[in-house]
Amino acid sequence: MIRLLSAIKRVILWSYERGSRPYDVLVVLILAFIFLTPNYLFKKSARVEAVYDVSIEELAKENHHQTIQELLSAHLRKKTRVSRITITRFEPKFSSDGRILGYKVWVKQAN
């Protein structure tokens, strides 16, 4: 039992000589943890919204959609190369004479 506690203490305090077998084992374990741990364990659960500015000229190329939201969604899927996005809201941007210049779009990306 004392030997086990002594070994744990040496591991925690990293008191092995460089080049020794226990040192090499610890290094291999650390590298295995870094490179073999799946990414989903470190993803944030709360997603941050991204905000995009979409000009009306960019939207002119996409003319086969029914609603503005479908049009913006299709355009942003192409622009971001993310297949599933959710538009949470959008606001038109107006010029001084009242014409729509584009849209400000808030998007949540799904994995």
BELWODA-V279432 format. One record per residue. RES is the residue in three letters. NEAR is the number of other C-alpha atoms within 8 Angstrom. D_CENTER is the distance of its C-alpha to the mean C-alpha in whole Angstrom. Layout:
# BELWODA-V279432
res=<RES & RES>
near=<NEAR & NEAR>
d_center=<D_CENTER & D_CENTER>
This chain:
# BELWODA-V279432
res=<MET & ILE & ARG & LEU & LEU & SER & ALA & ILE & LYS & ARG & VAL & ILE & LEU & TRP & SER & TYR & GLU & ARG & GLY & SER & ARG & PRO & TYR & ASP & VAL & LEU & VAL & VAL & LEU & ILE & LEU & ALA & PHE & ILE & PHE & LEU & THR & PRO & ASN & TYR & LEU & PHE & LYS & LYS & SER & ALA & ARG & VAL & GLU & ALA & VAL & TYR & ASP & VAL & SER & ILE & GLU & GLU & LEU & ALA & LYS & GLU & ASN & HIS & HIS & GLN & THR & ILE & GLN & GLU & LEU & LEU & SER & ALA & HIS & LEU & ARG & LYS & LYS & THR & ARG & VAL & SER & ARG & ILE & THR & ILE & THR & ARG & PHE & GLU & PRO & LYS & PHE & SER & SER & ASP & GLY & ARG & ILE & LEU & GLY & TYR & LYS & VAL & TRP & VAL & LYS & GLN & ALA & ASN>
near=<4 & 5 & 6 & 7 & 8 & 8 & 8 & 8 & 8 & 10 & 10 & 6 & 6 & 6 & 6 & 9 & 6 & 6 & 6 & 8 & 6 & 7 & 11 & 10 & 8 & 9 & 8 & 8 & 8 & 8 & 8 & 9 & 8 & 7 & 6 & 6 & 8 & 6 & 6 & 5 & 6 & 6 & 6 & 5 & 4 & 4 & 7 & 5 & 8 & 7 & 8 & 8 & 8 & 11 & 9 & 10 & 7 & 8 & 12 & 7 & 6 & 10 & 7 & 5 & 8 & 6 & 6 & 7 & 7 & 9 & 14 & 11 & 11 & 9 & 10 & 9 & 12 & 8 & 6 & 6 & 7 & 8 & 5 & 8 & 11 & 9 & 11 & 8 & 7 & 9 & 7 & 9 & 9 & 10 & 8 & 5 & 5 & 6 & 7 & 10 & 10 & 12 & 13 & 12 & 14 & 12 & 13 & 12 & 10 & 6 & 3>
d_center=<45 & 46 & 45 & 41 & 41 & 42 & 39 & 36 & 37 & 37 & 34 & 33 & 34 & 34 & 38 & 38 & 39 & 37 & 38 & 39 & 38 & 37 & 35 & 34 & 33 & 30 & 29 & 28 & 27 & 24 & 23 & 23 & 21 & 18 & 18 & 19 & 17 & 15 & 11 & 11 & 13 & 11 & 8 & 8 & 11 & 11 & 8 & 9 & 11 & 11 & 14 & 16 & 19 & 21 & 25 & 27 & 28 & 25 & 26 & 29 & 28 & 27 & 30 & 30 & 28 & 30 & 28 & 26 & 23 & 23 & 24 & 21 & 19 & 20 & 20 & 16 & 15 & 17 & 16 & 12 & 13 & 11 & 14 & 13 & 13 & 15 & 17 & 17 & 20 & 21 & 24 & 27 & 27 & 31 & 33 & 37 & 39 & 36 & 35 & 31 & 29 & 26 & 23 & 21 & 18 & 15 & 13 & 11 & 8 & 9 & 9>
